């Protein structure tokens, strides 16, 4: 169930969705997903002409901003709280185009806006995904264009064989079992998540089952769009049954935002948060979030150490206060791998306490020895308080 209505809204949130005219999937799927959080939000749709997906000027013209702005003005009459272009055209036309569209929708209506493609990228950022499996209904040239577009955003892609369709209406007639097999085919070669990139494909209701077997997130475009729309409107979707993103994505975004702010405030090289929340798929042996300075190696997917047994973590457990280390010449000593593999020379650690338990901790790393200032310590304390408050009850 969602925890999360913005405090100044007593009615259900209203999500305004700009919908491809030939799409028959996203409306029933969105309604189905919203049943998991009754009373949280309602969805409202305006259609723009889209019938064919190809790499040519005729297809590109379908995604001109003017029809979308006209549809957005109509949805604004309904006092919607957020607008989304519920289509993935930015995945092959370019991310800059979608960012410009979102900005134009907000400028035109005063309503926050996003797109399906931007939502998928936000999901990847929240989960630290850098290698993404792709399940696509499109022709191969469109699929290759998507791979190239995502590469510019720092995502390596594992491409399952696309279905080869160009008729937008036909995408929804692909059997869900075939979509599921395509998702499984994309979950190879080190893929850290799989994205179903199309809002007219029935992948949303396959995500929960596939995630259990594949052990990685499945980001369906319809689910991702609804998730990000609600998050942007000030809600924090958190309901089970349709995959990790609707259950945990907003928690991950919040963690990531706090860590990035802490990285900036301290001028550190890496910030991480480790937490034991089994109901949300989180354990301390892998980080729940990580922010990195440019060129700094990620520690996010290294589960080689038993974190609770580390000297520094046992110190936190015993002392229940921040550990500030300008160098490592005195106990408690960190693991050798932190120094030798990741080049850390100084750190601050802060325990996150809930009730009587140390649920997790924040780490702030420096690749050089440094004296941590009072401002650094205060920033860590503020981040600890903010993360403690954000964790689900």
Secondary structure, DSSP 8 states (H G I E B T S, - for coil): ------TT--S-EEEEEEEETT--SHHHHHHHHHGGGTTTEEEEEEEE---B--SSHHHHHTT-HHHHHHHHHHHHHTT-SEEEEES-THHHH-HHHHHHHHHHHHHHHS--EEEHHHHHHHHHHHTT--EEEEE--S-HHHHHHHHHHHHHTT-EEEE-------BHHHHTTS-HHHHHHHHHHHS-TT-SEEEE--TTS--GGGHHHHHHHHSSEEEEHHHHHHHHHHHHTT-----SSS-HHHHHHHHHHHHHHHHHHHHHHHT-SEEEEEE-BGGGTB-TTS-SEEEE-TT----TT---S-GGGSHHHHHHHHH-S-EEESSSSSSS---HHHHHTT---EEEEEEEEETTEEEEEEEEEESS-----HHHHHHHHHHHHHHHHHS--
